[in-house]
Amino acid sequence: MSKSEAPEPVREAHAMVAGMRPVLDAGEVVFCTTADGALARKAQAHALGSFREAEGVSLILPSAAAEALGFPVDLPMRRIELSVNSALDGVGLTAAVASALAGERIPCNIVAAFHHDHVFVPAGLAERALTILEALQADAARNGLPFRPRGAGA
């Protein structure tokens, strides 16, 4: 199947969680920010993602590239791609993932891209986070979601 023939995005919470296949990237990344336009343009070539904020440009950079550009690299993170074609207007995937990790005291930053959601966790907690997300997926596939979003009805 080509990229242009991607499956229909999944919108329903249970289907998103049950269908996710968390994959842990090997490399470390860092979140960086700069108000220096020239540095932001230079860093953009290496960025996994970026966002323009009032304070400057936020970037997600591989640790080595960030260090080479002079950014602090004191909070290395690893990315877990959820590998489910989640719809941008789907409800519940972010809440389920964040709740499962928060329940185990693992901080996370979630970035929703067009096709998949990406969870960034501190590098030292990445393997544990992956195990938790795999268990969340397996539980949802067997039993349904382990939580009921507010307003979801009876």
Disulfide bonds with the S-S distance in Angstrom:
none
